[in-house]
Amino acid sequence: MLDREVVKEFLEEKLEKARINIPQNISKNDLAETFCKYIEDDYYEWLKDNFKSFFNHYQPDWKWIRGRIEYYSE
């Protein structure tokens, strides 16, 4: 789950730099919450795709996985 306050600060900074004004009838909290949910939906799909790839479409290559474990353990 995303940290809503961090996302809210991120949005404020990026919107300001892009010179995008939030309409008065949209609250910053609602915008941040909706943006978080949008990202989380996409993130879940990304996780599923990466699961399939990492585990070789349900036929894991344990030698390759051990190599990844060693690589990331360094």
DSSP file (Angstrom, degrees, kcal/mol; ACC not computed):
  #  RESIDUE AA STRUCTURE BP1 BP2  ACC     N-H-->O    O-->H-N    N-H-->O    O-->H-N    TCO  KAPPA ALPHA  PHI   PSI    X-CA   Y-CA   Z-CA
    1    1 A M              0   0    0      0, 0.0     2,-0.1     0, 0.0    35,-0.0   0.000 360.0 360.0 360.0 138.8    0.0    0.0    0.0
    2    2 A L        -     0   0    0     34,-0.1     2,-0.9     1,-0.1     3,-0.1  -0.461 360.0-109.9 -79.1 149.2    1.3    3.4   -0.9
    3    3 A D     >  -     0   0    0      1,-0.2     4,-2.3    -2,-0.1     5,-0.2  -0.709  27.8-155.8 -78.3 109.6    1.9    6.1    1.7
    4    4 A R  H  > S+     0   0    0     -2,-0.9     4,-2.6     1,-0.2    -1,-0.2   0.854  89.6  52.4 -59.9 -37.9   -0.9    8.6    0.9
    5    5 A E  H  > S+     0   0    0      2,-0.2     4,-2.3     1,-0.2    -1,-0.2   0.898 109.5  49.1 -67.3 -39.4    0.9   11.6    2.4
    6    6 A V  H  > S+     0   0    0      2,-0.2     4,-2.5     1,-0.2    -2,-0.2   0.922 113.0  47.5 -64.4 -43.5    4.1   10.9    0.3
    7    7 A V  H  X S+     0   0    0     -4,-2.3     4,-3.1     2,-0.2    -2,-0.2   0.905 109.9  53.0 -64.5 -40.9    1.9   10.6   -2.8
    8    8 A K  H  X S+     0   0    0     -4,-2.6     4,-2.4    -5,-0.2    -2,-0.2   0.922 111.5  45.6 -60.4 -44.3    0.1   13.8   -2.0
    9    9 A E  H  X S+     0   0    0     -4,-2.3     4,-2.4     2,-0.2    -2,-0.2   0.905 112.3  52.0 -64.8 -41.2    3.4   15.7   -1.6
   10   10 A F  H  X S+     0   0    0     -4,-2.5     4,-2.8     2,-0.2     5,-0.3   0.941 110.9  47.1 -58.8 -48.7    4.6   14.1   -4.8
   11   11 A L  H  X S+     0   0    0     -4,-3.1     4,-3.2     1,-0.2     5,-0.3   0.926 110.7  51.6 -60.6 -45.6    1.5   15.2   -6.7
   12   12 A E  H  X S+     0   0    0     -4,-2.4     4,-2.0    -5,-0.2    -1,-0.2   0.921 113.5  44.9 -57.6 -45.1    1.7   18.7   -5.3
   13   13 A E  H  X S+     0   0    0     -4,-2.4     4,-2.4     2,-0.2    -2,-0.2   0.942 116.9  43.7 -65.1 -48.6    5.3   19.1   -6.4
   14   14 A K  H  X S+     0   0    0     -4,-2.8     4,-2.1     1,-0.2    -2,-0.2   0.898 114.2  49.5 -67.1 -40.8    4.8   17.6   -9.9
   15   15 A L  H  <>S+     0   0    0     -4,-3.2     5,-3.0    -5,-0.3     4,-0.4   0.901 111.6  49.7 -65.0 -39.4    1.6   19.5  -10.5
   16   16 A E  H ><5S+     0   0    0     -4,-2.0     3,-1.1    -5,-0.3    -2,-0.2   0.939 111.7  47.5 -64.2 -46.1    3.3   22.7   -9.5
   17   17 A K  H 3<5S+     0   0    0     -4,-2.4    -1,-0.2     1,-0.3    -2,-0.2   0.859 114.3  47.1 -63.3 -34.5    6.3   22.1  -11.7
   18   18 A A  T 3<5S-     0   0    0     -4,-2.1    -1,-0.3    -5,-0.2    -2,-0.2   0.485 111.3-124.8 -83.8  -2.6    4.0   21.2  -14.6
   19   19 A R  T < 5 +     0   0    0     -3,-1.1     2,-0.6    -4,-0.4    -3,-0.2   0.896  57.2 152.4  57.7  43.0    1.9   24.4  -13.9
   20   20 A I      < -     0   0    0     -5,-3.0     2,-0.4    -6,-0.1    -1,-0.2  -0.918  33.2-150.9-105.3 124.0   -1.3   22.3  -13.5
   21   21 A N        -     0   0    0     -2,-0.6     3,-0.0    -3,-0.1    -5,-0.0  -0.790  12.7-129.8 -96.2 134.9   -3.9   23.7  -11.3
   22   22 A I        -     0   0    0     -2,-0.4     6,-0.1     1,-0.1     4,-0.0  -0.689  33.4-109.3 -79.4 129.3   -6.3   21.4   -9.5
   23   23 A P    >   -     0   0    0      0, 0.0     3,-1.9     0, 0.0    -1,-0.1  -0.253  25.4-118.3 -56.7 148.0   -9.9   22.5  -10.0
   24   24 A Q  T 3  S+     0   0    0      1,-0.3    -2,-0.0    -3,-0.0     0, 0.0   0.775 111.4  60.0 -61.9 -27.4  -11.5   24.0   -6.8
   25   25 A N  T 3  S+     0   0    0      2,-0.1     2,-0.5     1,-0.0    -1,-0.3   0.352  93.8  75.4 -87.0   9.0  -14.1   21.2   -6.7
   26   26 A I  S <  S-     0   0    0     -3,-1.9     2,-0.1    -4,-0.0    -1,-0.0  -0.979  77.3-141.8-119.1 120.2  -11.5   18.5   -6.4
   27   27 A S     >  -     0   0    0     -2,-0.5     4,-2.4     1,-0.1     5,-0.2  -0.474  15.8-126.8 -79.3 151.3   -9.8   18.1   -3.0
   28   28 A K  H  > S+     0   0    0      1,-0.2     4,-2.6     2,-0.2     5,-0.2   0.873 111.8  53.5 -62.6 -36.6   -6.1   17.3   -2.9
   29   29 A N  H  > S+     0   0    0      2,-0.2     4,-2.6     1,-0.2    -1,-0.2   0.926 110.0  45.9 -64.8 -44.9   -6.9   14.4   -0.6
   30   30 A D  H  > S+     0   0    0      2,-0.2     4,-2.4     1,-0.2     5,-0.2   0.897 113.7  49.8 -64.9 -39.7   -9.4   12.9   -3.0
   31   31 A L  H  X S+     0   0    0     -4,-2.4     4,-2.5     2,-0.2    -2,-0.2   0.933 112.7  46.3 -64.1 -46.3   -7.0   13.4   -5.9
   32   32 A A  H  X S+     0   0    0     -4,-2.6     4,-2.5     2,-0.2    -2,-0.2   0.911 113.2  49.6 -63.2 -43.0   -4.2   11.7   -4.0
   33   33 A E  H  X S+     0   0    0     -4,-2.6     4,-2.3     2,-0.2    -2,-0.2   0.918 113.1  46.1 -63.1 -44.0   -6.4    8.8   -2.9
   34   34 A T  H  X S+     0   0    0     -4,-2.4     4,-2.3     2,-0.2    -2,-0.2   0.902 112.3  50.5 -66.1 -41.5   -7.7    8.2   -6.5
   35   35 A F  H  X S+     0   0    0     -4,-2.5     4,-2.4    -5,-0.2    -2,-0.2   0.903 109.9  51.5 -62.7 -41.6   -4.2    8.4   -7.9
   36   36 A C  H  X S+     0   0    0     -4,-2.5     4,-2.9     2,-0.2    -2,-0.2   0.924 110.3  47.8 -60.8 -45.7   -3.0    5.9   -5.3
   37   37 A K  H  X S+     0   0    0     -4,-2.3     4,-2.2     2,-0.2    -1,-0.2   0.888 110.5  52.6 -64.3 -38.2   -5.8    3.5   -6.2
   38   38 A Y  H  X S+     0   0    0     -4,-2.3     4,-1.8     2,-0.2    -2,-0.2   0.931 112.9  44.4 -60.4 -47.0   -5.0    3.9   -9.9
   39   39 A I  H  X S+     0   0    0     -4,-2.4     4,-3.1     1,-0.2    -2,-0.2   0.913 111.5  53.0 -64.8 -43.9   -1.3    3.1   -9.2
   40   40 A E  H  X S+     0   0    0     -4,-2.9     4,-2.2     2,-0.2    -1,-0.2   0.867 107.2  52.0 -63.0 -37.3   -2.2    0.2   -7.0
   41   41 A D  H  X S+     0   0    0     -4,-2.2     4,-1.5     2,-0.2    -1,-0.2   0.939 114.7  42.2 -61.6 -46.6   -4.4   -1.4   -9.6
   42   42 A D  H  X S+     0   0    0     -4,-1.8     4,-2.2     1,-0.2    -2,-0.2   0.882 111.5  56.3 -67.2 -39.0   -1.6   -1.1  -12.2
   43   43 A Y  H  X S+     0   0    0     -4,-3.1     4,-2.6     1,-0.2    -1,-0.2   0.886 104.0  53.2 -61.3 -41.5    1.0   -2.3   -9.6
   44   44 A Y  H  X S+     0   0    0     -4,-2.2     4,-2.2     2,-0.2    -1,-0.2   0.914 109.7  47.7 -62.3 -42.9   -1.0   -5.5   -9.0
   45   45 A E  H  X S+     0   0    0     -4,-1.5     4,-2.3     1,-0.2    -1,-0.2   0.895 111.0  51.9 -64.5 -39.6   -1.0   -6.3  -12.7
   46   46 A W  H  X S+     0   0    0     -4,-2.2     4,-2.5     2,-0.2    -2,-0.2   0.909 108.5  51.3 -62.3 -42.9    2.7   -5.6  -12.9
   47   47 A L  H  X S+     0   0    0     -4,-2.6     4,-2.4     1,-0.2    -2,-0.2   0.917 109.3  50.1 -60.3 -44.3    3.3   -8.0   -9.9
   48   48 A K  H  X S+     0   0    0     -4,-2.2     4,-2.0     2,-0.2    -1,-0.2   0.919 111.7  48.0 -61.5 -43.9    1.3  -10.7  -11.6
   49   49 A D  H  X S+     0   0    0     -4,-2.3     4,-2.0     1,-0.2    -1,-0.2   0.913 113.1  47.6 -63.1 -43.1    3.3  -10.3  -14.9
   50   50 A N  H  X S+     0   0    0     -4,-2.5     4,-3.1     2,-0.2     5,-0.2   0.833 107.2  57.1 -69.7 -31.7    6.6  -10.3  -13.1
   51   51 A F  H  X S+     0   0    0     -4,-2.4     4,-2.4     2,-0.2     7,-0.2   0.947 108.4  47.0 -60.3 -48.0    5.6  -13.4  -11.1
   52   52 A K  H  <>S+     0   0    0     -4,-2.0     5,-4.1     1,-0.2     6,-0.3   0.914 115.9  44.9 -60.6 -43.4    5.0  -15.3  -14.3
   53   53 A S  H ><5S+     0   0    0     -4,-2.0     3,-1.6     3,-0.2    -2,-0.2   0.940 113.1  48.8 -66.9 -47.9    8.3  -14.1  -15.7
   54   54 A F  H 3<5S+     0   0    0     -4,-3.1     7,-0.4     1,-0.3    -2,-0.2   0.886 116.4  43.2 -60.9 -40.4   10.4  -14.8  -12.6
   55   55 A F  T 3X5S-     0   0    0     -4,-2.4     4,-1.2    -5,-0.2     3,-0.4   0.060 115.7-114.0 -97.8  25.3    9.0  -18.3  -12.2
   56   56 A N  T X45S-     0   0    0     -3,-1.6     3,-0.7     1,-0.2    -3,-0.2   0.863  72.8 -52.8  49.2  48.7    9.3  -19.0  -15.9
   57   57 A H  T 34<S-     0   0    0     -5,-4.1    -1,-0.2     1,-0.2    -5,-0.1   0.925 113.3 -42.8  51.6  51.9    5.6  -19.2  -16.5
   58   58 A Y  T 34 S+     0   0    0     -3,-0.4    -1,-0.2    -6,-0.3    -2,-0.2   0.603 127.2  93.8  73.9  15.7    5.0  -21.8  -13.8
   59   59 A Q  S << S-     0   0    0     -4,-1.2    -1,-0.1    -3,-0.7    -3,-0.0  -0.630  70.4-154.2-130.7  74.4    8.1  -23.8  -14.7
   60   60 A P        -     0   0    0      0, 0.0     2,-0.9     0, 0.0    -5,-0.1  -0.150  13.1-145.2 -60.1 139.2   10.7  -22.3  -12.4
   61   61 A D     >  -     0   0    0     -7,-0.4     4,-2.4     1,-0.2     3,-0.3  -0.848  17.4-172.3 -98.9  93.1   14.4  -22.5  -13.3
   62   62 A W  H  > S+     0   0    0     -2,-0.9     4,-2.7     1,-0.2     5,-0.2   0.789  80.8  57.9 -65.0 -28.8   15.8  -22.9   -9.8
   63   63 A K  H  > S+     0   0    0      2,-0.2     4,-1.9     1,-0.2    -1,-0.2   0.939 109.8  44.5 -64.0 -45.7   19.4  -22.5  -11.0
   64   64 A W  H  > S+     0   0    0     -3,-0.3     4,-2.0     2,-0.2    -2,-0.2   0.913 113.1  51.3 -63.6 -42.8   18.5  -19.1  -12.4
   65   65 A I  H  X S+     0   0    0     -4,-2.4     4,-2.5     2,-0.2    -2,-0.2   0.911 107.9  51.8 -62.6 -43.0   16.6  -18.2   -9.3
   66   66 A R  H  X S+     0   0    0     -4,-2.7     4,-2.6     1,-0.2    -1,-0.2   0.899 108.4  52.9 -58.7 -40.2   19.6  -19.2   -7.1
   67   67 A G  H  X S+     0   0    0     -4,-1.9     4,-2.6     2,-0.2    -1,-0.2   0.897 108.9  48.4 -61.2 -40.9   21.7  -16.9   -9.2
   68   68 A R  H  X S+     0   0    0     -4,-2.0     4,-2.7     2,-0.2    -2,-0.2   0.901 110.3  52.0 -65.8 -40.6   19.3  -14.0   -8.7
   69   69 A I  H  X S+     0   0    0     -4,-2.5     4,-1.2     2,-0.2    -2,-0.2   0.935 112.4  45.4 -61.1 -46.2   19.3  -14.7   -4.9
   70   70 A E  H  X S+     0   0    0     -4,-2.6     4,-0.8     2,-0.2     3,-0.4   0.929 112.6  51.7 -62.0 -45.3   23.1  -14.6   -4.9
   71   71 A Y  H >< S+     0   0    0     -4,-2.6     3,-0.7     1,-0.2    -2,-0.2   0.922 114.7  40.8 -58.2 -47.6   23.2  -11.5   -7.1
   72   72 A Y  H 3< S+     0   0    0     -4,-2.7    -1,-0.2     1,-0.2    -2,-0.2   0.623 107.2  63.7 -80.5 -12.4   20.8   -9.5   -4.9
   73   73 A S  H 3<        0   0    0     -4,-1.2    -1,-0.2    -3,-0.4    -2,-0.2   0.653 360.0 360.0 -82.5 -15.7   22.4  -10.8   -1.7
   74   74 A E    <<        0   0    0     -4,-0.8    -1,-0.2    -3,-0.7    -2,-0.1   0.476 360.0 360.0 -75.2 360.0   25.7   -9.1   -2.5
